[in-house]
Amino acid sequence: MTKYEILYIINANASDDAKQAVIDKLESIVTGNGGTVENIDKWGIKKFAYTLSDYSTEGYYVLMNFEADENVPALLNRQVQIMDDAKRCMIIKK
């Protein structure tokens, strides 16, 4: 098992329930594949350095530290790409 961290951005206009649903979904992917989530740090709404292609200028940032097998980061990245409320993610191996 390897330690990772993922920083992902959720649509700032999403409801609190929708934001929590994204957080819960990504957490369940880690735990469902035999990993453990060390902590989830909700940074809140921050302005982007530049406007995204959908003209959004801010997003809700979440940092999650976890330990999992090598295939889990690809699953998380794929899930963020297909979610409507998630905008971007960056996964780093610690």
Residue pairs with C-beta under 8 A, 6 or more apart in sequence:
1 35
1 67
1 68
1 69
2 67
2 68
2 69
2 70
2 93
2 94
3 38
3 65
3 66
3 67
3 93
3 94
4 65
4 66
4 67
4 68
4 72
4 73
4 91
4 92
4 93
4 94
5 63
5 64
5 65
5 66
5 91
5 92
5 94
6 26
6 63
6 64
6 66
6 73
6 76
6 89
6 90
6 91
6 92
7 61
7 62
7 63
7 89
7 90
7 92
8 22
8 26
8 61
8 62
8 64
8 80
8 86
8 87
8 88
8 89
8 90
9 59
9 60
9 61
9 62
9 86
9 87
9 88
9 89
10 18
10 19
10 22
10 23
10 59
10 60
10 61
10 62
10 85
10 86
10 87
11 18
11 56
11 59
11 60
11 84
11 85
11 86
11 87
12 45
12 56
12 58
12 59
12 60
13 56
14 22
14 60
14 85
18 85
19 60
19 85
21 85
22 62
22 83
22 85
22 86
23 40
23 42
23 62
23 64
25 79
25 83
26 64
26 76
26 79
26 80
27 37
27 40
27 64
29 72
29 75
29 76
29 79
30 36
30 37
30 64
30 66
30 68
30 72
30 76
31 37
33 68
33 69
33 71
33 72
33 75
34 68
34 69
35 66
35 67
35 68
35 69
35 72
36 66
36 67
36 68
37 64
37 65
37 66
38 65
38 66
38 67
39 64
39 65
40 62
40 63
40 64
41 62
41 63
41 64
42 60
42 61
42 62
43 60
43 61
43 62
43 63
44 60
44 61
45 58
45 59
45 60
45 61
46 58
46 59
46 61
47 57
47 58
48 56
48 57
48 58
48 59
51 57
52 87
56 87
59 87
59 88
65 94
66 72
73 91
73 93
76 89
76 91
77 89
77 91
79 86
80 86
80 88
80 89
